Amino acid sequence: FKGRVDNQIKHMGYRIELEEIEFALNSIKEIDQSAVIYHRLKTSYGKIVAFIGTYNKDIGNQFIRDKLLPLLPEYMMPNVINTLDVLPKNANGKIDKVKLKTEYEKYLRK
């Protein structure tokens, strides 16, 4: 049994569609693109990790969290926000979430 294939997760007892978080992030005008992954730490616990693409280096994590507060409930807030210039794309031109997850896991092992 591999679990769900779609982007629905269970976090803190809530079922969450990761696309809802991406939609909220993309509604912030300073963010050009976003992707959200779920990094499972234990069988019952994980972290919501957001990757944002922006050329505006003046925005910080607190700015993003403040903008998300009226848009998302607390349990849907990303635990980690990573800012990049551009998010990686796969051969089809879509954001490569597999590569983002792999790079994030490599970063954690350092």
N, C-alpha and C positions, 0 to 999 in steps of 0.2 A: 504494500500500500504506500503510494507516494504522496498522498495528500491532494490538495486542490491544485488544479492547473491554472485557474484564473487568478486574478489579483485580489481576491477577497481573503482577508486574514481575520484571525481572532486575537484581539489585543486587549488585555485588561478586562476580559469578559464580554467585550463588544465585538460585533462583526463589522469590519471596516472594509470598504472598497478603496484601494490605494489611489484609484483615479479621482476620487472625490478630493483627496488631499492635493493631487496635482492640479485639479481644476481651480481650487482655492489659491494655490501658489501662482498659477498662470494669470489669475485675475489681478495680481499686484503689478502695476505698470512698470516697475523697475526690473521685473524678472522677465527675461526673454523666453526661457524654456525651463521645464522642470521634469524630474523623474523621482519617483518614490519607490523604495524597496523596503522589505521587512527582513531584518537580520535577526534570525532566531538564535538566542543564546542558550536557552534550555528548552525542554519540551513544552513548558508552559509560559515562557517569558521570552520576549524579544524586544528589539528597538525599531522604531520607525525612522528610517534614514532618508532624508530629502537631499537631492542634488539639484542645484539651480544653476542655470547659465545666465550670466549677466556681465555686461561690460562696465557696469557701474560699481566700482570697488568701494564706494563710500557707504554702501548699505551693509549692515552687519546682521548677525543672528538676532539680536534684540529687535532691530527694526522689522525684520521679517515676522518674528513672533508677535509683535504688536499689531501688525497688519492682519495676521491670521486670527487673532483673538475674536473679533466679531464674526468671522466666517466659519470657524470650526469649534466643536466642543473640545474641552481639555484633553480627553482621551485620544483624540485624533491628531494632536499636535506632534510634529516631528521631534524625536528625542535628539537627533543629530542633524545639522544642516551643513552641507558642504557646498561651497561656492566655487564654480569653475567659469572660465571664459565661455567655453562651448562644451556641450555634452557630446560624448562619442556617439557616432551613428553606425548602424549595421549596414549590410549590403543593400537592404531595401530602403535605406534612408530614414529609418526610424531610430529613436534613441535606443542605444544598446544597453538594456538593463542588466543583461548577463555580465557584460564587461564592467559595468559600474559595481555590481555586487562582488565580482572577483577582485577588482582593485581595492574595494573597501575592506575586504577580508585580508588581503595582503598587507594593507596599512595597519590593521589591528594586530597582526602577528609580529610587527617590527618591535 
